[in-house]
């Protein structure tokens, strides 16, 4: 055992694992399926669930057979957004980009091997890509994640990502680490990342970093219908994104936000 590794409290670890699994689920999950997924003793699992339901972190279905995330989980999650001093500035930037390009625009942060969507501004266009704040996706499958991974060395990328093969979200997702590293090198040369239907069919993305931290932790992307994602359009979108991201970074640094 590594003496520098923190000693985890089992009950706290199990509670967080329950919340994370249910947070990823689109619908309430049956207690039976949750038990199969986690493998905890039934008595321990039921005690934890009863406690979380009583404290309104979880909600049970009418018959008690399934559970889902409750309102207090939402309150805690939004507190993270409320206390982040960069997000009010980023909100205005996303609105400017959205209005200029008429594409859905996202702001996300690298979190381990994933990116977490912190802001989204959707276009009124019926072809828009729908996302949601708090959504988490594998970094290797998104323009947001790839442009942030490109800030790291190959060794750092290898240490950050899970063991291969990488998760496949669509037939176009890059799952081979060596192919991903080649893609990241192309991203460094271009100065922006590209993603073609690697996490959502019919949608491509362009991503740029917000360079107010070194290495960058935050990025902005635009979702573009594949039919509109010509080389010329991708370059136009990238130029707009870079201009606004650089201005946002300058504003954040001027405010002392790091």
C-alpha positions as CSV (number, residue, x, y, z in Angstrom):
1,X,0.0,0.0,0.0
2,X,1.3,3.5,-0.9
3,X,1.6,5.5,2.4
4,X,0.7,8.7,0.5
5,X,-2.6,7.3,-0.7
6,X,-5.5,8.6,1.5
7,X,-7.4,6.0,3.6
8,X,-11.0,5.9,2.3
9,X,-14.0,5.6,4.6
10,X,-15.9,2.7,3.2
11,X,-19.4,4.0,3.9
12,X,-18.6,7.4,2.4
13,X,-17.0,5.8,-0.7
14,X,-20.1,3.6,-1.2
15,X,-22.4,6.6,-0.8
16,X,-20.5,8.5,-3.5
17,X,-20.4,5.6,-5.8
18,X,-24.2,5.2,-5.6
19,X,-24.7,8.9,-6.3
20,X,-22.3,8.8,-9.3
21,X,-24.0,5.8,-10.8
22,X,-27.5,7.2,-10.4
23,X,-26.3,10.6,-11.7
24,X,-25.2,8.9,-15.0
25,X,-28.5,7.1,-15.4
26,X,-31.2,8.7,-17.5
27,X,-34.0,7.0,-15.5
28,X,-34.5,5.6,-12.0
29,X,-32.5,2.4,-11.5
30,X,-34.0,-0.6,-9.9
31,X,-32.6,-1.5,-6.5
32,X,-31.9,-5.0,-7.9
33,X,-29.8,-3.6,-10.8
34,X,-28.0,-1.2,-8.5
35,X,-27.1,-4.2,-6.2
36,X,-25.8,-6.2,-9.2
37,X,-23.7,-3.2,-10.4
38,X,-22.1,-2.4,-7.0
39,X,-22.0,-5.8,-5.3
40,X,-22.5,-4.4,-1.9
41,X,-24.2,-6.5,0.8
42,X,-27.9,-6.1,0.5
43,X,-28.3,-4.9,4.1
44,X,-25.6,-2.2,3.7
45,X,-27.1,-1.0,0.3
46,X,-30.6,-0.7,1.7
47,X,-29.4,1.2,4.7
48,X,-27.5,3.7,2.5
49,X,-30.5,4.1,0.2
50,X,-32.9,4.7,3.0
51,X,-30.6,7.3,4.5
52,X,-30.1,9.1,1.1
53,X,-33.8,9.0,0.5
54,X,-34.6,10.4,3.9
55,X,-32.1,13.3,3.3
56,X,-33.6,13.9,-0.1
57,X,-30.4,13.1,-2.0
58,X,-32.3,10.3,-3.7
59,X,-36.0,9.8,-4.6
60,X,-37.7,6.4,-4.7
61,X,-40.4,5.4,-7.2
62,X,-43.9,4.9,-5.9
63,X,-43.5,1.2,-5.3
64,X,-40.0,1.6,-3.9
65,X,-38.4,-0.7,-6.4
66,X,-36.2,2.0,-8.1
67,X,-34.3,5.1,-7.1
68,X,-33.0,8.2,-8.8
69,X,-31.2,11.4,-8.0
70,X,-33.1,13.8,-5.6
71,X,-33.3,17.6,-5.3
72,X,-30.5,18.0,-2.7
73,X,-28.1,16.5,-5.2
74,X,-29.1,19.3,-7.6
75,X,-28.7,21.9,-5.0
76,X,-25.1,20.8,-4.2
77,X,-24.2,20.6,-7.9
78,X,-25.4,24.1,-8.7
79,X,-23.4,25.4,-5.7
80,X,-20.3,24.4,-7.6
81,X,-21.4,26.5,-10.6
82,X,-22.4,29.4,-8.4
83,X,-19.0,29.7,-6.7
84,X,-16.9,29.5,-9.9
85,X,-15.8,33.1,-10.7
86,X,-15.0,32.2,-14.3
87,X,-18.5,31.1,-15.3
88,X,-20.3,34.5,-15.4
89,X,-17.6,35.7,-17.9
90,X,-17.8,32.4,-19.8
91,X,-21.6,32.7,-20.0
92,X,-21.4,36.0,-21.9
93,X,-18.7,34.6,-24.2
94,X,-20.9,31.6,-25.1
95,X,-23.8,33.9,-25.9
96,X,-21.7,36.0,-28.1
97,X,-20.4,33.0,-30.0
98,X,-23.8,31.4,-30.3
99,X,-25.3,34.6,-31.6
100,X,-22.5,35.1,-34.2
101,X,-22.4,31.5,-35.5
102,X,-25.9,30.2,-34.8
103,X,-24.5,26.9,-33.4
104,X,-24.9,25.4,-30.0
105,X,-21.9,26.3,-27.9
106,X,-20.4,24.5,-24.8
107,X,-18.0,25.3,-22.0
108,X,-16.4,22.4,-20.2
109,X,-13.6,21.5,-17.8
110,X,-11.3,18.5,-17.7
111,X,-12.0,16.2,-14.8
112,X,-9.7,13.2,-14.8
113,X,-10.3,11.3,-18.0
114,X,-13.6,13.1,-18.6
115,X,-14.9,16.5,-19.4
116,X,-17.8,18.0,-17.4
117,X,-20.1,20.4,-19.2
118,X,-20.5,23.6,-17.1
119,X,-22.4,25.8,-19.5
120,X,-24.4,25.4,-22.7
121,X,-26.0,27.9,-25.0
122,X,-28.3,26.3,-27.6
123,X,-29.2,27.8,-30.9
124,X,-32.9,28.1,-31.9
125,X,-32.1,26.0,-35.0
126,X,-34.1,22.8,-35.0
127,X,-30.9,20.9,-36.0
128,X,-29.2,21.9,-32.7
129,X,-27.2,19.4,-30.6
130,X,-28.8,19.1,-27.2
131,X,-26.6,18.9,-24.1
132,X,-27.0,19.6,-20.5
133,X,-25.0,21.2,-17.7
134,X,-23.5,18.6,-15.5
135,X,-23.2,16.1,-18.3
136,X,-19.9,14.1,-18.3
137,X,-18.3,12.5,-21.3
138,X,-15.0,10.7,-22.0
139,X,-12.4,13.3,-23.0
140,X,-11.1,11.3,-25.8
141,X,-14.5,11.3,-27.5
142,X,-15.1,15.1,-27.5
143,X,-13.6,18.1,-29.2
144,X,-13.6,19.8,-25.7
145,X,-11.6,16.9,-24.2
146,X,-9.2,16.4,-27.1
147,X,-8.1,20.0,-27.2
148,X,-7.5,19.9,-23.4
149,X,-5.6,16.5,-23.7
150,X,-3.5,18.1,-26.4
151,X,-2.1,20.4,-23.7
152,X,-0.5,17.4,-22.0
153,X,2.5,15.3,-22.9
154,X,1.9,11.8,-24.3
155,X,3.1,10.3,-20.9
156,X,0.6,12.5,-19.0
157,X,-2.2,11.5,-21.4
158,X,-1.4,7.8,-21.0
159,X,-1.5,8.2,-17.2
160,X,-4.8,10.0,-17.3
161,X,-6.8,7.8,-19.6
162,X,-8.2,4.4,-18.6
163,X,-6.7,1.2,-19.9
164,X,-7.3,0.5,-23.6
165,X,-9.5,0.0,-25.5
166,X,-11.0,3.4,-24.8
167,X,-14.8,3.6,-24.5
168,X,-16.6,3.6,-27.8
169,X,-19.6,5.9,-28.0
170,X,-20.2,5.7,-31.7
171,X,-18.6,3.8,-34.6
172,X,-16.4,6.9,-35.2
173,X,-15.0,7.1,-31.6
174,X,-11.2,6.8,-31.4
175,X,-10.5,3.9,-29.1
176,X,-6.9,3.2,-29.8
177,X,-4.5,5.2,-27.6
178,X,-1.9,5.5,-30.4
179,X,-4.5,6.8,-32.8
180,X,-5.6,9.3,-30.2
181,X,-2.1,10.6,-29.7
182,X,-1.8,11.2,-33.4
183,X,-5.0,13.1,-33.3
184,X,-3.8,15.2,-30.4
185,X,-0.6,16.0,-32.3
186,X,-2.7,17.2,-35.2
187,X,-4.7,19.3,-32.8
188,X,-1.5,21.0,-31.5
189,X,-0.4,21.8,-35.0
190,X,-3.9,23.2,-36.0
191,X,-4.5,25.0,-32.7
192,X,-8.0,23.6,-32.4
193,X,-9.6,20.2,-32.1
194,X,-12.0,18.5,-34.5
195,X,-14.5,15.8,-33.8
196,X,-16.7,14.1,-36.4
197,X,-19.6,12.1,-35.0
198,X,-17.4,10.6,-32.3
199,X,-19.9,11.0,-29.5
200,X,-23.2,12.0,-31.3
201,X,-24.3,10.8,-34.7
202,X,-24.8,13.6,-37.2
203,X,-22.9,16.1,-35.2
204,X,-19.3,17.4,-35.4
205,X,-17.5,19.8,-33.1
206,X,-14.7,22.3,-33.1
207,X,-12.9,23.0,-29.7
208,X,-10.4,25.5,-28.4
209,X,-8.8,26.0,-25.0
210,X,-9.5,29.0,-22.8
211,X,-5.8,29.8,-21.9
212,X,-6.1,31.5,-18.5
213,X,-4.5,28.5,-16.8
214,X,-1.4,26.5,-17.9
215,X,-2.0,23.8,-18.8
216,X,-5.5,24.8,-19.8
217,X,-8.3,23.1,-17.9
218,X,-11.3,24.8,-19.7
219,X,-12.4,24.7,-23.3
220,X,-15.2,26.0,-25.6
221,X,-16.7,24.1,-28.5
222,X,-19.4,24.5,-31.1
223,X,-21.6,21.6,-32.3
224,X,-22.1,21.6,-36.0
225,X,-24.4,19.5,-38.1
226,X,-22.2,17.2,-40.3
227,X,-23.9,18.5,-43.4
228,X,-22.6,22.0,-42.6
229,X,-19.1,20.9,-41.4
230,X,-17.1,21.8,-44.5
231,X,-13.4,22.5,-44.2
232,X,-14.1,26.2,-44.8
233,X,-16.9,26.3,-42.2
234,X,-14.7,24.5,-39.6
235,X,-11.9,27.0,-40.1
236,X,-14.4,29.9,-39.8
237,X,-15.8,28.5,-36.6
238,X,-12.4,27.8,-35.2
239,X,-11.3,31.4,-35.8
240,X,-14.3,32.8,-34.1
241,X,-13.8,30.5,-31.1
242,X,-10.1,31.3,-30.8
243,X,-10.8,35.1,-30.8
244,X,-13.5,34.8,-28.1
245,X,-11.6,32.3,-26.0
246,X,-8.4,34.5,-26.0
247,X,-10.5,37.5,-25.0
248,X,-12.2,35.5,-22.3
249,X,-8.8,34.4,-21.0
250,X,-7.5,38.0,-21.0
251,X,-10.6,39.1,-19.1
252,X,-10.2,36.4,-16.5
253,X,-6.5,37.1,-15.9
254,X,-7.3,40.8,-15.6
255,X,-9.8,39.9,-12.8
256,X,-7.2,37.8,-11.1
257,X,-9.1,34.6,-11.8
258,X,-6.8,31.6,-12.1
